[in-house]
Amino acid sequence: MLLDGLSKLEYRGYDSAGLAVRNGDAPAEVVKTIGKLKNLIERTDEGKALHGTCGIGHTRWATHGAPSRTNAHPHVSGNCKGSGSGIVESEVVGVHNGIVENYQELKAKMERHAYQFYSETDTEVLIKLVDYYYKKYKMGPIDALAKTIVRVRGSYALAVMFTDYPDKIFVARKDSPMIIGVNEKESFIASDVPAILSHTRNVYYIGNLEMAEISAGDVKFFNLDGDRIEKELTEIKWDAEAAEKGGYEHFMMKEIHEQPQVVLDTLHKYIKETPDGGKIDLSETGLTDQMIRDLSQIYIVACGSAWHVGMEAQYVLEEMCDIPVRVELASEFRYRKSKLDKDALVIVISQSGETADSLAALRMAKERGLRTLAVVNVVGSSIAREADHCMYTLAGPEISVATTKAYSCQLICMFLLALACAKERGCMDSYASYLNELLSIPDKIKKILDDKERIQWFASKYANAHDIFFIGRGIDYAICLEGSLKMKEISYIHSEAYAAGELKHGTISLIEDGTLVIGVLTQNELYEKTLSNMMECKSRGAYLMGITAYGKYDVEDSVNFSVYVPKVDEHFIGSLAIIPLQLLGYYLSVSKGLDVDKPRNLAKSVTVE
């Protein structure tokens, strides 16, 4: 059964595999191999060599420690001289998917308490830490897990077996995917649905910083305080959509976590390696260098989040390329009677490529003789087919109605266009350094996601908010627009975004005790001015949240809750600052028990006017 489940997850990639099986009160038997799963199958005689009713299996992709039998999972808490294989008398045996960032600090702590280590992995440290708390405080497995995960920085889907509890498995989760399936006689733990669909379609989704005690046909869930919590059993329907969440509770969270990869894919699509470091290649779009040099103006036309991409791109294009840019709502642009510059480029941005107003605006621009460029995610969509030129984002299918990864890829495409235009029009000297800044964005998004629990905690405190205001200046204002939309569309909390300088022109009258005001402060030149505007709100009773870049720690002296994102060139920092706001909207929606992926009254693609 374990081997079959592991075979269903081979697509995830791995370099070693292992099993641990308990048969009643007998010690666990651990078998580990390197290489393909077939090696483990052969070593266990097609799975017949291990007898028991309780077990865990794992395929490992090396992070800490090279691929080897010793570093393969499962790991044990005892001071084994070998690899932790064979009949194991250890109190705790476990597997772990994820990364423990502070494992060296924890390892040093364990060594001071006479623990010896046989592997190079962070997982062995995690298992021994569980063992330490279990023995030191003489507490139950759930309490030992709770004490452990409070000390751990990083991500984990952790499953452990204790000698004193021969028919149970205990699990804990943070960030890494995990689902728990049950039928009348059995229970299953996996990182993705395909591993268990041959046994059950009834699953629980365990949340972040939650734990569970699992026995045959029964699951008990606990929060970080060790209190019992109830979970709703979900039936998996036999269709592709249900099996594509990758263990995440919602498509939106899955898609938020896909952003580092899809942004990297989009960057690599248009940045080609050259002997001098790299070059943006737009040949696939059909835009030529001469066309770029001849541009007199750019119109960006879009709806919703795509319009917010345009708002941010406006600041970047105008500053980098020395070219006038107008950003228009498609539903307004198509009915405007204004004179359009015949040498302008109209950029239409749309995830689906089927947005009715955007498509109509594109057609109007073409009728009036303007050159058009589509930035779209869906190959062969109407807008992609009808535009003169097309620049595809590589976001992949986006299921959640609230866009996250498609928005981020659209933003990257606009940054690439800005750099290409600036270079061709002779407005830029440090082209290579800007490219390097862009290429650093995926890893920096991942760093933000790795620390998202602070946002989750903050969201739980403001789940009952009635009004939230976002303020910023310049690029920060554009970021606020998207953050506000994420808030209102999935959490149903009234939120507005304002250019910070406009507060005194009426908006500040809405501020009262407890009103949440979120300030985005990523632009050095505008930092102090926006912070002053936030303080005006605070003096009227507002609760302040500030988002800025690492290094601006003085913000903590002024705001009530601060969020930091990694430093990147200020033109591009919107790609990072939006991530905490996506997470905030998501967690507020979850806290309120709403349908995150399918908010009321909204559709993924607006194909009617």
Helices and strands as residue ranges (DSSP letters): H 2-8, G 10-12, E 16-22, E 28-34, H 37-43, E 54-60, E 75-76, E 86-88, E 92-100, H 103-112, H 122-136, H 141-151, E 154-162, E 169-174, E 179-182, E 187-190, G 193-195, E 202-205, E 210-215, E 218-222, E 228-229, E 234-235, G 241-243, H 251-257, H 259-270, E 271-272, E 279-280, G 283-285, H 289-294, E 298-302, H 304-321, E 325-329, H 330-333, E 345-350, H 356-367, E 371-376, H 382-386, E 389-392, H 405-424, H 431-439, H 441-449, H 453-461, E 467-472, H 475-491, E 494-499, G 500-505, G 507-510, E 516-521, H 524-538, E 543-549, G 553-557, E 561-565, H 574-591
